[in-house]
Amino acid sequence: MDTPHYVSTRARDSGSGDEASALELELAAAGVRVHPFALIHVLPPADPRAAQRAVDALEDFQLAVPVSPSAVRALLRMRDAPWPPACAVGLIGRASRETFETALRERGEDAQGLRLLCAQQAGADSEALWQELQALRARWLGVQVLILRGDGGRDWLAATLRAAGAEVQVVELYRRAAPAADAASLDRLRELLGLHAAWQIAAAASLDNLCELLRAAGLDPRRELTAQRALVHHPRVAEAARRAGFGRVDVVPFRAGTLLRALR
């Protein structure tokens, strides 16, 4: 059997280096050739002081929602004090929950005493988290909620909570940047296209950045991607991948077992 190739395009965080993720290590141990190629870089927020003030004031909130693993990491890097038990945590998907629990353990804290609400199904999104949040309380009037995210992003959850009566503060903890279209990156991109690998794509923004890199390399995205395969975790990203030109798009939970079955 040929060795499967897997391009990991997950965001690379300037604050945590380029270490392989636990998922990437599992895939590599199972015989998959893992090729890191970040399509989003995570940078500090435009207003670090505003972000820090919000993180320092977690005790004032009944619910905090870091909307991604990058938001979780940025939040816990900025937070010196223990997590306040009265502040519930809303997490979108298993990856965010695992990141949160791992980071707490590394700080010597235990998530056991905290109220964690997480949409567990594959491809979880804000809508799925909102369904989980119904178990936290029936009435939201006057509830203080802090949403922590990158620049931009969807406003659906904030709008839904406000419509239910909550007082919502949205804070930018990081910025997203496209990878530089330098000679080394474009050469690497051409190499990866030649492998006919499976491209792990977690966000529509990653697709936009990939198409821009292809154009910078003098390549037509739709022509190049028609021979490529995308592995995505949400139908919304699948639609974007098809529009970008990927010839094959599979919706697969980003867990080692399911990815290995998809790759083989």
VEXPALO-123400 format. One record per residue: residue in one letter; x, y, z of N, C-alpha, C in turn; residue number from 1. Coordinates in steps of 0.001 Angstrom, whole numbers, padded with zeros to 6 digits, always signed. Each point is the difference from the previous one (the first is absolute). Layout:
N
PT  aa     n.c1     n.c2     n.c3    ca.c1    ca.c2    ca.c3     c.c1     c.c2     c.c3    i
PT   A        X        Y        Z        X        Y        Z        X        Y        Z  NUM
...
! end
This chain:
264
PT  aa     n.c1     n.c2     n.c3    ca.c1    ca.c2    ca.c3     c.c1     c.c2     c.c3    i
PT   M  +000840  -001195  +000000  -000840  +001195  +000000  +000880  +001251  +000000    1
PT   D  -000324  +000980  -000844  +000772  +001230  -000052  -000150  +000769  +001306    2
PT   T  +001056  +000701  +000375  -000048  +000825  +001204  -000909  +001188  -000231    3
PT   P  -001019  +000207  +000835  -000879  +001162  -000188  +000703  +001296  +000403    4
PT   H  -000278  +001048  -000737  +000542  +001322  +000297  -001134  +000905  +000494    5
PT   Y  +000295  +000749  +001039  -001009  +000837  +000667  +000603  +001381  +000211    6
PT   V  -000617  +001020  -000588  +000481  +001371  +000168  -000797  +000652  +001129    7
PT   S  +000684  +000316  +001084  -000652  +000651  +001136  +000101  +001506  -000180    8
PT   T  -001129  +000629  -000262  -000009  +001449  -000239  -000444  +000779  +001235    9
PT   R  -000057  -000662  +001160  -000509  +000661  +001206  +000783  +001277  +000285   10
PT   A  -000676  +000922  +000672  +000621  +001281  +000335  +001214  -000218  +000886   11
PT   R  +001059  +000733  -000285  +001201  -000033  +000825  +000004  +001236  +000881   12
PT   D  +000209  -000224  +001292  -000101  +001037  +001013  +001386  +000533  +000321   13
PT   S  +000183  +001304  -000159  +001317  +000598  +000266  +000418  -000172  +001447   14
PT   G  -000963  -000220  +000905  +000332  -000127  +001414  +000326  -001413  +000432   15
PT   S  -000243  -000995  -000854  +000224  -001376  +000434  +000942  -000776  -000913   16
PT   G  +000623  +000667  -000957  +000990  -000659  -000837  -000615  -000909  -001049   17
PT   D  +000831  -000871  -000571  -000417  -000844  -001112  -000054  -001479  +000377   18
PT   E  -000240  -000304  +001286  -000038  -001387  +000408  -001155  -000720  -000699   19
PT   A  +000230  -001286  -000274  -001077  -000803  -000574  -001116  -000158  +001027   20
PT   S  -001227  -000027  -000477  -001133  -000214  +000900  -000077  -001480  +000364   21
PT   A  -000796  -000304  +001034  -000185  -001391  +000400  -000585  -000814  -001152   22
PT   L  -000923  +000603  -000751  -000598  -000690  -001139  +001054  -000315  -001058   23
PT   E  +000843  +000962  -000317  +001043  -000210  -001006  +000971  -001085  +000440   24
PT   L  +000335  -000030  +001284  +000906  -001036  +000519  -000637  -001383  -000110   25
PT   E  -001304  -000091  +000280  -000698  -001286  -000129  -000004  -000479  -001439   26
PT   L  -000285  +000905  -000920  -000021  -000389  -001408  +001382  -000446  -000463   27
PT   A  +001033  +000739  +000394  +001357  -000356  -000397  +000387  -001365  +000566   28
PT   A  -000384  -000261  +001262  +000313  -001292  +000620  -000689  -001158  -000705   29
PT   A  -001125  +000294  -000660  -000749  -001031  -000727  +000472  -000151  -001443   30
PT   G  +001047  +000727  -000390  +000572  -000170  -001323  -000405  +001030  -001032   31
PT   V  -000692  +001048  +000431  -000402  +001067  -000927  +001135  +001012  -000117   32
PT   R  +000279  +000444  -001210  +000965  +001085  -000195  -000734  +001323  +000213   33
PT   V  +000332  +000676  +001093  -000670  +001250  +000359  +000858  +001171  -000464   34
PT   H  -000614  +000919  -000764  +000711  +001145  -000542  -000626  +001286  +000550   35
PT   P  +000635  +000658  +000963  -000557  +001263  +000515  +000110  +001102  -001063   36
PT   F  -001105  +000694  -000216  -000004  +001134  -000936  -001104  +000948  +000452   37
PT   A  +000333  +000844  +000946  -001010  +000878  +000602  -000561  +000966  -001034   38
PT   L  -001318  +000079  -000039  -000662  +000960  -000882  -000538  +001209  +000771   39
PT   I  +000126  -000044  +001319  -000344  +001144  +000850  +001073  +000100  +001076   40
PT   H  +000482  +001206  +000239  +000924  +000258  +001102  -000723  +000841  +001046   41
PT   V  +000200  -000358  +001261  -000670  +000668  +001112  +000958  +000997  +000633   42
PT   L  -000424  +001274  +000041  +000828  +001097  +000506  -000667  +000643  +001215   43
PT   P  +000734  +000769  +000787  -000600  +000681  +001146  -001121  +000945  -000428   44
PT   P  -000902  +000352  +000925  -001137  +000863  -000363  +000441  +001415  -000324   45
PT   A  -000851  +000718  -000721  +000300  +001388  -000343  +000048  +000879  +001251   46
PT   D  -000823  -000328  +001008  -000043  +000781  +001244  +000256  -000937  +001172   47
PT   P  +001270  -000294  +000312  +000305  -000960  +001076  -000530  +000440  +001359   48
PT   R  -000027  +001314  +000258  -000452  +000451  +001327  -001485  -000273  +000204   49
PT   A  -000811  +000217  -001029  -001428  -000294  +000119  -000222  -001489  +000211   50
PT   A  +000752  -000828  -000718  -000114  -001443  +000172  +000389  -000407  +001418   51
PT   Q  +001082  +000574  +000492  +000465  -000350  +001352  -001010  +000411  +001059   52
PT   R  -000602  +001182  -000154  -001002  +000443  +000974  -001170  -000980  +000068   53
PT   A  -000440  -000470  -001158  -001123  -000936  -000021  +000375  -001321  +000661   54
PT   V  +001180  -000503  -000293  +000440  -001272  +000574  +000154  +000119  +001513   55
PT   D  +000502  +001145  +000461  +000170  +000209  +001444  -001330  +000107  +000735   56
PT   A  -001070  +000295  -000735  -001310  +000222  +000621  -000932  -001195  -000155   57
PT   L  +000543  -001210  -000189  -000851  -001171  -000183  -000982  -000202  +001149   58
PT   E  +000393  +000420  +001203  -000887  -000163  +001161  -001313  +000757  -000159   59
PT   D  -000033  +000982  -000893  -001215  +000800  -000193  -000995  -000660  -000952   60
PT   F  +000373  -001136  -000575  -000847  -000633  -001018  -000530  -001338  +000495   61
PT   Q  -001224  -000312  -000439  -000566  -001316  +000308  +000331  -001041  -001070   62
PT   L  +000434  +000449  -001165  +000348  -000909  -001094  +001088  +000635  -000843   63
PT   A  +001025  -000789  -000319  +001037  +000427  -000945  +000070  -001026  -001120   64
PT   V  +000103  +000492  -001234  +000028  -000882  -001169  +001233  +000317  -000848   65
PT   P  +001117  -000711  +000212  +001107  +000093  -000962  -000346  -000871  -001204   66
PT   V  -000095  +000599  -001182  -000701  -000647  -001110  +000848  -000989  -000804   67
PT   S  +001271  -000170  +000349  +000877  -000885  -000775  +001157  -000432  +000883   68
PT   P  +000742  -001038  -000395  +001207  -000346  +000752  +000984  +001161  +000106   69
PT   S  +000129  +000799  -001060  +000897  +001164  +000075  -000469  +000994  +001055   70
PT   A  -001328  +000196  +000102  -000539  +000901  +001020  +000244  -000555  +001396   71
PT   V  -000145  -001314  +000151  +000266  -000632  +001303  +001451  +000226  +000399   72
PT   R  +000924  -000255  -000919  +001418  +000154  +000333  +000338  +001447  +000332   73
PT   A  -000518  +000933  -000799  +000280  +001412  +000250  -000565  +000421  +001351   74
PT   L  -001204  -000436  +000300  -000649  +000356  +001264  +000805  -000485  +001191   75
PT   L  +000401  -001267  -000011  +000676  -000555  +001168  +001452  +000458  +000098   76
PT   R  +000598  +000437  -001107  +001317  +000636  +000112  -000111  +001343  +000715   77
PT   M  -001102  +000703  -000217  -000164  +001335  +000570  -000531  -000024  +001432   78
PT   R  -000564  -001106  +000416  -000665  -000102  +001300  +000950  -000603  +001024   79
PT   D  +000430  +000799  +000971  +000894  -000498  +001050  -000774  -000659  +001136   80
PT   A  -001146  +000563  +000364  -000789  -000525  +001117  -000728  -001272  -000423   81
PT   P  -000388  -000854  +000957  -000783  -001193  -000338  -001334  +000377  -000639   82
PT   W  -000561  -000957  -000731  -001300  +000240  -000620  -001059  +000121  +001090   83
PT   P  -000823  +001047  -000009  -001019  +000158  +001048  -001107  -001042  -000135   84
PT   P  -000281  -000760  +001050  -000992  -001081  -000106  -001395  +000485  -000399   85
PT   A  -000339  +001251  +000316  -001346  +000500  -000318  -000164  +000348  -001474   86
PT   C  +001086  +000002  -000761  -000055  +000329  -001428  -000010  -001297  -000807   87
PT   A  -001146  -000332  -000569  -000097  -001187  -000849  +000801  +000217  -001282   88
PT   V  +000342  -001105  -000664  +000824  +000052  -001208  -000776  -000634  -001148   89
PT   G  -000195  +000747  -001079  -000624  -000536  -001200  +001067  -000272  -001049   90
PT   L  +000034  -001212  -000530  +001047  -000400  -000940  -000625  -000618  -001245   91
PT   I  +000497  +000409  -001156  -000545  -000473  -001271  +000864  -001154  -000499   92
PT   G  -000428  -001219  +000283  +000684  -001163  -000543  +001014  -000620  +000947   93
PT   R  +000321  -001276  -000288  +000916  -000769  +000841  +001393  +000612  +000052   94
PT   A  +000470  +000537  -001132  +001365  +000527  -000025  +000163  +001130  +001008   95
PT   S  -000997  +000876  +000085  +000080  +001093  +000972  -000053  -000535  +001424   96
PT   R  -000865  -000981  +000222  -000090  -000565  +001357  +001312  -000669  +000405   97
PT   E  +000566  -000794  -000896  +001263  -000672  +000313  +001105  +001019  +000244   98
PT   T  +000027  +001060  -000810  +001004  +001049  +000193  -000177  +000667  +001356   99
PT   F  -001243  +000288  +000375  -000289  +000655  +001276  +000418  -000894  +001170  100
PT   E  -000404  -001254  -000019  +000304  -000896  +001118  +001492  -000263  +000107  101
PT   T  +000673  -000152  -001143  +001454  -000216  +000018  +000721  +001213  +000558  102
PT   A  -000392  +001194  -000442  +000661  +001220  +000483  -000223  +000189  +001495  103
PT   L  -001194  -000315  +000490  -000246  +000101  +001440  +000895  -000956  +000774  104
PT   R  +000106  -001245  -000470  +000861  -000978  +000685  +001440  +000490  +000049  105
PT   E  +000469  +000567  -001102  +001378  +000495  -000037  +000221  +001150  +000975  106
PT   R  -001081  +000710  +000354  +000078  +001078  +000985  -000198  -000508  +001427  107
PT   G  -000238  -001305  +000150  -000253  -000553  +001324  -001425  +000187  +000473  108
PT   E  -000930  +000292  -000933  -001408  +000168  +000348  -000798  -001204  -000474  109
PT   D  -001176  -000161  +000588  -000857  -001134  -000334  -001304  +000526  -000573  110
PT   A  -000363  -000487  -001182  -001254  +000425  -000614  -001206  -000667  +000637  111
PT   Q  +000245  -000955  +000923  -001079  -000801  +000561  -001065  +000859  +000686  112
PT   G  +000422  +001055  +000678  -000957  +000814  +000732  -000648  +001096  -000821  113
PT   L  +000304  +000070  -001293  -000541  +001053  -000852  -001191  -000515  -000803  114
PT   R  -000859  +000916  -000385  -001139  -000361  -000858  +000433  +000192  -001444  115
PT   L  +000274  -001106  -000680  +000423  +000038  -001398  -001158  -000443  -000875  116
PT   L  -000333  +000817  -000978  -001052  -000358  -000953  +000623  -000042  -001383  117
PT   C  -000122  -001148  -000649  +000687  -000194  -001275  -000890  -000783  -000951  118
PT   A  -000095  +000479  -001220  -000687  -000748  -001051  +000936  -001105  -000476  119
PT   Q  -000361  -001249  +000242  +000918  -001117  -000203  +000002  -000565  -001408  120
PT   Q  -001062  +000236  -000756  -000098  -000683  -001284  +001034  +000534  -000990  121
PT   A  +000255  -000818  -001010  +000929  +000410  -001052  -000528  +001252  -000692  122
PT   G  +000917  +000900  -000327  -000392  +001212  -000704  -000810  +000952  +000853  123
PT   A  +000211  -000031  +001308  -000769  +000877  +000888  +000231  +001463  -000352  124
PT   D  -001053  +000823  +000185  +000095  +001414  -000305  -000735  +000790  +001074  125
PT   S  -000147  +001300  -000223  -000653  +000851  +000999  -001430  -000449  +000267  126
PT   E  -000698  -000421  -001051  -001375  -000462  +000176  -000056  -001218  +000918  127
PT   A  +000948  -000925  -000177  +000030  -001191  +000848  +000332  +000370  +001447  128
PT   L  +000919  +000947  +000196  +000311  +000433  +001365  -001215  +000648  +000651  129
PT   W  -000745  +000795  -000751  -001186  +000637  +000561  -000986  -001040  +000521  130
PT   Q  -000137  -001122  -000689  -000871  -001068  +000485  +000487  -000530  +001341  131
PT   E  +001321  -000130  +000154  +000559  -000460  +001274  -000203  +001035  +001103  132
PT   L  +000086  +001269  -000364  -000131  +001059  +001005  -001405  +000053  +000605  133
PT   Q  -000981  -000594  -000675  -001345  -000017  +000568  -000032  -000762  +001319  134
PT   A  +000960  -000918  +000178  +000063  -000750  +001264  +000563  +000852  +001143  135
PT   L  +000675  +001096  -000341  +000591  +000853  +001036  -001054  +000834  +000700  136
PT   R  -000918  +000560  -000769  -001072  +000817  +000587  -001115  +000184  -001024  137
PT   A  -001210  +000145  +000515  -001147  +000205  -000877  -000175  +001467  -000349  138
PT   R  +000386  +000894  +000937  -000173  +001438  -000209  +001376  +000663  -000034  139
PT   W  +000197  +000884  -000957  +001297  +000641  -000195  -000030  +001491  +000295  140
PT   L  -001114  +000524  +000455  -000118  +001428  +000234  +001042  +000473  +001014  141
PT   G  +000854  +000927  -000438  +001001  +000581  +000883  +001236  -000839  +000234  142
PT   V  +000075  -001193  -000581  +001174  -000855  +000183  +001200  +000620  -000723  143
PT   Q  +001129  +000048  +000701  +001221  +000581  -000568  +000786  -001073  -000737  144
PT   V  +000204  +000212  -001299  +000671  -000987  -000850  +001194  +000656  -000687  145
PT   L  +001123  -000716  -000010  +001214  +000465  -000671  +000329  -000968  -001134  146
PT   I  +000024  +000507  -001235  +000389  -000807  -001160  +001397  +000428  -000422  147
PT   L  +000895  -000962  -000080  +001413  +000262  -000283  +000344  -000658  -001328  148
PT   R  +000504  +000791  -000938  +000192  -000521  -001350  +001135  +000747  -000701  149
PT   G  +000216  -000367  -001265  +000938  +000728  -000826  -000688  +001165  -000684  150
PT   D  +000748  +000733  -000789  -000593  +001111  -000741  -000989  -000553  -001014  151
PT   G  -001107  +000681  -000158  -001025  -000502  -000907  -000744  -001169  +000630  152
PT   G  -000442  -000930  -000824  -000732  -001142  +000507  -001503  +000223  -000031  153
PT   R  -000738  -001059  +000265  -001459  +000056  -000039  -000542  +000689  +001245  154
PT   D  -001099  +000738  -000165  -000642  +000692  +001118  -001273  -000704  +000459  155
PT   W  -000257  -001199  -000525  -001275  -000656  +000261  -000240  -000233  +001487  156
PT   L  +000998  -000538  +000713  -000203  -000331  +001409  -000215  +001253  +000833  157
PT   A  +000794  +001029  -000237  -000175  +001249  +000744  -001393  +000574  -000241  158
PT   A  -000438  -000004  -001254  -001327  +000539  -000326  -001102  -000824  +000652  159
PT   T  +000162  -001315  +000022  -001010  -000872  +000595  -000091  +000208  +001503  160
PT   L  +001148  +000117  +000657  +000005  +000230  +001446  -000600  +001360  +000341  161
PT   R  +000317  +001013  -000787  -000574  +001323  +000250  -001512  -000022  -000192  162
PT   A  -000452  -000714  -001032  -001436  -000092  -000232  -000712  -000689  +001154  163
PT   A  +000729  -000887  +000705  -000576  -000697  +001154  +000085  +000840  +001270  164
PT   G  +000632  +001172  -000066  +000060  +000892  +001147  +001344  +000104  +000688  165
PT   A  +001000  -000767  -000461  +001313  +000048  +000627  +000735  +001287  -000361  166
PT   E  +000904  +000390  +000880  +000892  +001130  -000266  +001333  -000577  -000452  167
PT   V  +000311  +000189  -001265  +001112  -000695  -000637  +001123  +000976  -000327  168
PT   Q  +001217  -000370  +000399  +001193  +000740  -000405  +000833  -000909  -000903  169
PT   V  +000365  +000500  -001171  +000823  -000756  -000951  +001389  +000630  -000019  170
PT   V  +001016  -000832  +000232  +001373  +000501  +000118  +000907  -000755  -000967  171
PT   E  +000835  +000741  -000699  +000977  -000590  -000920  +001250  -000388  +000778  172
PT   L  +000311  -001304  +000001  +001198  -000492  +000675  +001167  -000234  -000943  173
PT   Y  -000278  -000060  -001300  +001071  -000235  -000960  -000439  +000476  -001371  174
PT   R  +000965  +000118  -000892  -000273  +000338  -001395  +000440  -001158  -000888  175
PT   R  -000696  -000142  -001117  +000380  -001011  -000985  +000754  +000669  -001145  176
PT   A  +001056  -000636  -000442  +000755  +000533  -001129  +000234  -001114  -001015  177
PT   A  -000021  +000361  -001259  +000308  -000963  -001058  +001492  -000278  -000019  178
PT   P  +000419  -001170  -000448  +001427  -000286  -000118  +000642  +000871  -001071  179
PT   A  +001260  +000282  +000198  +000731  +000807  -000976  +000181  -000785  -001298  180
PT   A  -000183  +000685  -001118  +000175  -000636  -001307  +001448  +000149  -000453  181
PT   D  +000918  -000485  +000843  +001417  +000102  -000349  +000412  -001210  -000840  182
PT   A  +001222  +000049  -000506  +000452  -001047  -000926  -000015  -001371  +000650  183
PT   A  +000425  -000077  +001267  +000048  -001295  +000689  -001407  -000582  +000160  184
PT   S  -000960  +000835  +000365  -001372  -000477  +000183  -000611  -000467  -001315  185
PT   L  +000250  +000744  -001064  -000570  -000374  -001296  +000644  -001272  -000548  186
PT   D  +001301  -000170  +000234  +000659  -001246  -000405  -000582  -001181  +000774  187
PT   R  -000206  +000211  +001301  -000572  -001064  +000825  -001429  -000334  -000463  188
PT   L  -000759  +001009  -000354  -001361  -000212  -000491  +000015  -000873  -001249  189
PT   R  +000902  +000288  -000925  +000082  -000799  -001233  +000343  -001454  +000319  190
PT   E  +000907  -000210  +000970  +000359  -001368  +000402  -001218  -000747  +000533  191
PT   L  -000771  +000672  +000843  -001164  -000641  +000612  -001058  -000341  -001047  192
PT   L  -000188  +000864  -000977  -000955  -000292  -001063  +000398  -001266  -000756  193
PT   G  +001288  -000225  -000145  +000479  -001185  -000714  -000216  -001295  +000745  194
PT   L  -000257  +000078  +001310  -000208  -001216  +000796  -001415  -000554  -000138  195
PT   H  -000927  +000828  -000477  -001428  -000367  -000025  -000431  -000476  +001384  196
PT   A  +000325  +000801  +000982  -000280  -000324  +001389  -001436  +000364  +000358  197
PT   A  -000412  -000401  +001190  -001266  +000460  +000570  +000288  +001266  +000804  198
PT   W  -000702  +001071  -000332  +000204  +001281  +000656  -001021  +000171  +001120  199
PT   Q  +000462  +000129  +001220  -000886  +000260  +001136  -000332  +001487  +000005  200
PT   I  -001286  +000311  -000126  -000443  +001394  -000076  -001049  +000231  +001088  201
PT   A  +000290  +000899  +000930  -000914  +000221  +001125  -000834  +001266  -000145  202
PT   A  +000341  +000884  -000928  -000707  +001277  -000071  -000017  +000512  -001427  203
PT   A  -001065  +000729  -000327  -000096  +000597  -001331  +001129  +000995  -000236  204
PT   A  +000444  +000672  +001059  +001113  +000950  -000148  +001267  -000696  -000478  205
PT   S  +000193  -001241  +000417  +001156  -000770  -000472  -000066  -000198  -001506  206
PT   L  -001194  -000262  -000511  -000176  -000179  -001442  +000304  +001282  -000757  207
PT   D  -000473  +001120  +000535  +000295  +001286  -000644  +001503  +000219  -000086  208
PT   N  +000694  -000295  +001095  +001455  +000214  +000022  +000719  -000969  -000935  209
PT   L  -000499  -001236  -000074  +000601  -000969  -000920  -000141  +000473  -001441  210
PT   C  -001174  +000488  -000354  -000214  +000474  -001374  +000895  +001193  -000319  211
PT   E  +000199  +000880  +000977  +000894  +001144  -000215  +001438  -000462  -000207  212
PT   L  +000431  -001001  +000752  +001352  -000528  -000196  +000152  -000629  -001386  213
PT   L  -001023  -000715  -000421  +000056  -000607  -001330  +000122  +001073  -001084  214
PT   R  -000768  +001050  +000139  +000084  +001090  -000984  +001382  +000645  +000037  215
PT   A  +000554  +000170  +001214  +001341  +000583  +000113  +001049  -000884  -000654  216
PT   A  -000262  -001306  -000050  +000919  -000934  -000651  -000243  -000092  -001499  217
PT   G  -000937  +000808  -000508  -000307  -000021  -001423  -000884  -001161  -000413  218
PT   L  -000758  -000553  +000960  -000835  -001173  -000265  -001476  +000364  +000111  219
PT   D  -000818  -000679  -000765  -001438  +000210  +000064  -000582  -000914  +001080  220
PT   P  -000623  +000549  +001057  -000473  -000846  +001105  -000936  -001117  -000447  221
PT   R  -000974  +000296  -000833  -000965  -001030  -000373  +000662  -001118  -000803  222
PT   R  +000939  +000353  -000848  +000678  -001020  -000791  +000887  -000873  +000886  223
PT   E  +000712  +000624  +000951  +000923  -000755  +000852  -000736  -000855  +001031  224
PT   L  -001076  +000526  +000569  -000655  -000691  +001102  -000911  -001127  -000463  225
PT   T  -000323  -000039  -001278  -000894  -001049  -000468  +000602  -001387  +000189  226
PT   A  +001329  -000087  +000060  +000670  -001285  +000209  +000311  -000256  +001468  227
PT   Q  -000461  +000894  +000882  +000315  -000098  +001418  -001232  -000400  +000813  228
PT   R  +000256  -000518  +001183  -001065  -000439  +000909  +000032  +000844  +001271  229
PT   A  -001159  +000408  +000467  -000112  +000751  +001250  -000726  -000843  +001044  230
PT   L  +000521  +000024  +001228  -000671  -000586  +001151  -000462  +001153  +000883  231
PT   V  -001302  +000100  +000210  -000565  +001105  +000774  -000869  -000582  +001103  232
PT   H  -000323  +000833  +001001  -000772  -000514  +001131  -001408  +000587  +000082  233
PT   H  -000359  +000851  -000965  -001309  +000645  +000076  -000556  +000191  -001409  234
PT   P  -001308  -000231  -000183  -000583  +000167  -001347  +000207  +001392  -000582  235
PT   R  +000027  +001030  +000840  +000199  +001358  -000508  +001393  +000140  -000634  236
PT   V  +001008  -000609  +000626  +001350  +000032  -000568  +000060  -000875  -001250  237
PT   A  -000755  -001093  -000002  -000041  -000869  -001185  -000509  +000762  -001218  238
PT   E  -001045  +000786  +000187  -000528  +000801  -001115  +001054  +000969  -000515  239
PT   A  +000723  +000642  +000936  +001034  +000949  -000410  +001136  -000711  -000735  240
PT   A  +000344  -001212  +000433  +001074  -000757  -000655  -000391  -000379  -001425  241
PT   R  -001252  -000367  -000185  -000457  -000323  -001364  +000021  +001241  -000888  242
PT   R  -000438  +001124  +000567  +000036  +001247  -000790  +001430  +000382  -000368  243
PT   A  +000943  -000275  +000903  +001404  +000335  -000276  +000564  -000865  -001121  244
PT   G  -000589  -001191  -000211  +000443  -000831  -001105  +000478  -001389  +000365  245
PT   F  -000001  -000374  +001294  +000459  -001340  +000372  -000848  -001048  -000709  246
PT   G  +000681  -000970  -000628  -000706  -001021  -000748  -000700  -001009  +000881  247
PT   R  +000501  -000210  +001201  -000643  -000917  +000950  -000014  +000662  +001372  248
PT   V  -001138  -000017  +000644  -000156  +000600  +001323  -000728  -000993  +000889  249
PT   D  +000623  -000361  +001123  -000609  -000918  +000951  -000160  +000684  +001349  250
PT   V  -001179  -000127  +000592  -000252  +000532  +001336  +000352  -001095  +001000  251
PT   V  +001028  +000265  +000801  +000555  -001008  +000907  +000311  +000653  +001340  252
PT   P  -000415  -000598  +001120  +000431  +000541  +001300  +001523  -000005  +000098  253
PT   F  +000564  +001057  +000542  +001460  +000096  +000108  +000475  -000749  +001249  254
PT   R  -000130  -001331  -000079  +000521  -000889  +001040  +000831  -001072  -000695  255
PT   A  +001003  -000498  +000694  +000970  -000891  -000632  -000666  -001208  -000651  256
PT   G  -000904  -000662  +000716  -000607  -001212  -000538  -000772  +000244  -001276  257
PT   T  -000843  +001025  -000012  -000812  +000273  -001192  +000858  +000508  -001147  258
PT   L  +001008  +000795  +000306  +000894  +000477  -001060  +000784  -001156  -000615  259
PT   L  +000476  -000912  +000839  +000758  -001138  -000527  -000875  -000847  -000923  260
PT   R  -001256  -000208  +000384  -000876  -000779  -000868  -000237  +000739  -001316  261
PT   A  -000144  +001318  +000055  -000216  +000770  -001218  +001228  -000019  -000899  262
PT   L  +001169  +000023  +000604  +001231  +000053  -000784  +000334  -001350  -000640  263
PT   R  -000546  -001058  +000550  +000334  -001340  -000512  -001163  -000647  -000712  264
! end
